[in-house]
Amino acid sequence: METEEQLIQRIHNCTLCEEYLADGVRPVFQFSSSARILVAGQAPGRKVHETGIPFNDPSGDRLRQWMGIDRETFYDASRIAILPMGFCYPGHGRSGDLPPRKECAPQWRGLLLERLPELQLTLLIGQYAQAWHLQEKGSVTEIVSRWREYAPDRFPMPHPSPRNNLWLRRNPWFEKELVPELQKRVKRVLAL
């Protein structure tokens, strides 16, 4: 059986979507089988692609704030796995980054998820992660507004990008109701 290190190396060497990635292949994720929290995002942005560090941008700053944790805790792979739906930067489209490549999740997601026996909490960031993990259709607003149905083990969330400031202003309940409950759950799971 393939070891965790071998699987991680195989993913880092993946070229499955190479022909579709104008900026090149660079899988960006964080994984350890001991992780208790899974951050299921969409796909790396340009800055993350350049640095090779997941959520190493303003979106990550906001996500860590929502979770109530610091950078050191967030980047501790033994505690938090970060697995976007697409591991490589998909490129830029007309109104922002392109969606994650469709080939990535079916190729790697199951192999990684089955190796998370300690998983207690999953953050479902954006429509692609929500569709995959919840097997439901609906807008991000519809799904996130029903967050209590999924808690305490899963929290559907909007993307923490500054591009979503308008969504946050229109949906103040998210930061008033969901975020405090998420912070309590993160603290409990990590035993901070």
DOLOMAR-282694 format. One record per residue (C-alpha): residue number from 1; x, y, z; residue in one letter. Coordinates in steps of 0.2 Angstrom, whole numbers. Example, Ala and Ser with C-alpha at 12.3 -4.5 7.8 and 13.67 -1.06 7.14 Angstrom:
BEGIN
num  x  y  z  residuo
1  62  -22  39  A
2  68  -5  36  S
end
This chain:
BEGIN
num  x  y  z  residuo
1  0  0  0  M
2  6  17  -4  E
3  12  28  11  T
4  6  45  15  E
5  22  52  9  E
6  22  43  -7  Q
7  4  49  -11  L
8  8  67  -7  I
9  23  66  -18  Q
10  13  58  -32  R
11  0  73  -31  I
12  14  85  -31  H
13  20  77  -47  N
14  3  77  -55  C
15  2  84  -73  T
16  -16  78  -77  L
17  -22  96  -81  C
18  -6  103  -88  E
19  -13  106  -105  E
20  -26  117  -98  Y
21  -16  127  -86  L
22  -8  143  -94  A
23  2  147  -78  D
24  8  129  -77  G
25  6  115  -65  V
26  9  118  -46  R
27  -2  108  -34  P
28  -5  117  -18  V
29  -12  108  -3  F
30  -8  104  15  Q
31  -11  86  21  F
32  -8  74  36  S
33  -18  59  41  S
34  -18  66  59  S
35  -28  82  54  A
36  -44  85  63  R
37  -50  99  52  I
38  -52  99  34  L
39  -53  116  24  V
40  -61  111  8  A
41  -58  126  -4  G
42  -60  129  -22  Q
43  -43  131  -31  A
44  -27  142  -27  P
45  -27  160  -33  G
46  -12  168  -42  R
47  -3  173  -26  K
48  -5  155  -19  V
49  1  148  -35  H
50  16  159  -34  E
51  21  155  -16  T
52  15  137  -15  G
53  7  141  2  I
54  -12  138  3  P
55  -23  153  8  F
56  -7  164  8  N
57  -17  180  3  D
58  -31  191  10  P
59  -43  177  8  S
60  -33  167  20  G
61  -32  181  33  D
62  -50  182  33  R
63  -53  164  34  L
64  -41  162  49  R
65  -50  177  57  Q
66  -67  167  54  W
67  -59  152  62  M
68  -52  161  77  G
69  -34  154  74  I
70  -17  161  70  D
71  -6  157  55  R
72  5  145  65  E
73  -10  134  70  T
74  -18  136  52  F
75  -2  129  44  Y
76  0  115  56  D
77  -3  100  44  A
78  -5  88  58  S
79  -20  98  64  R
80  -28  106  48  I
81  -29  98  30  A
82  -31  111  16  I
83  -38  102  1  L
84  -45  113  -13  P
85  -57  105  -26  M
86  -43  109  -39  G
87  -25  109  -33  F
88  -18  120  -46  C
89  -22  138  -51  Y
90  -34  137  -65  P
91  -30  154  -73  G
92  -40  170  -74  H
93  -57  172  -83  G
94  -67  187  -87  R
95  -74  190  -69  S
96  -61  182  -58  G
97  -52  166  -57  D
98  -58  151  -67  L
99  -67  137  -58  P
100  -56  122  -52  P
101  -52  110  -65  R
102  -64  95  -66  K
103  -51  82  -67  E
104  -43  85  -50  C
105  -56  80  -37  A
106  -61  63  -45  P
107  -43  59  -46  Q
108  -36  63  -29  W
109  -50  68  -17  R
110  -56  51  -12  G
111  -39  44  -9  L
112  -35  59  3  L
113  -52  59  12  L
114  -51  41  16  E
115  -34  44  25  R
116  -42  56  37  L
117  -48  45  52  P
118  -47  59  65  E
119  -57  71  54  L
120  -70  80  65  Q
121  -74  96  56  L
122  -75  101  38  T
123  -76  119  31  L
124  -85  119  14  L
125  -79  135  6  I
126  -89  140  -10  G
127  -100  131  -22  Q
128  -88  118  -28  Y
129  -84  111  -11  A
130  -102  112  -6  Q
131  -108  103  -21  A
132  -95  89  -19  W
133  -97  86  0  H
134  -115  89  2  L
135  -121  82  -14  Q
136  -134  96  -15  E
137  -138  109  -28  K
138  -142  127  -23  G
139  -133  144  -22  S
140  -120  147  -9  V
141  -132  159  0  T
142  -145  146  1  E
143  -134  132  7  I
144  -124  143  19  V
145  -141  150  26  S
146  -145  132  31  R
147  -128  130  40  W
148  -137  123  56  R
149  -142  108  47  E
150  -124  103  44  Y
151  -116  109  60  A
152  -107  104  70  P
153  -97  93  59  D
154  -98  103  43  R
155  -99  122  40  F
156  -104  128  23  P
157  -96  145  20  M
158  -94  159  6  P
159  -77  161  0  H
160  -67  173  11  P
161  -61  183  -4  S
162  -62  202  -2  P
163  -72  201  -18  R
164  -86  194  -7  N
165  -87  210  4  N
166  -104  214  -4  L
167  -111  197  0  W
168  -105  199  18  L
169  -114  216  19  R
170  -130  209  12  R
171  -129  194  24  N
172  -124  200  41  P
173  -131  185  50  W
174  -116  175  43  F
175  -103  184  54  E
176  -115  187  68  K
177  -122  169  69  E
178  -111  156  60  L
179  -94  163  63  V
180  -95  163  82  P
181  -101  145  82  E
182  -88  140  70  L
183  -74  148  81  Q
184  -81  138  96  K
185  -81  122  86  R
186  -63  125  79  V
187  -57  128  97  K
188  -65  112  104  R
189  -59  101  90  V
190  -41  108  91  L
191  -42  109  110  A
192  -34  126  110  L
end
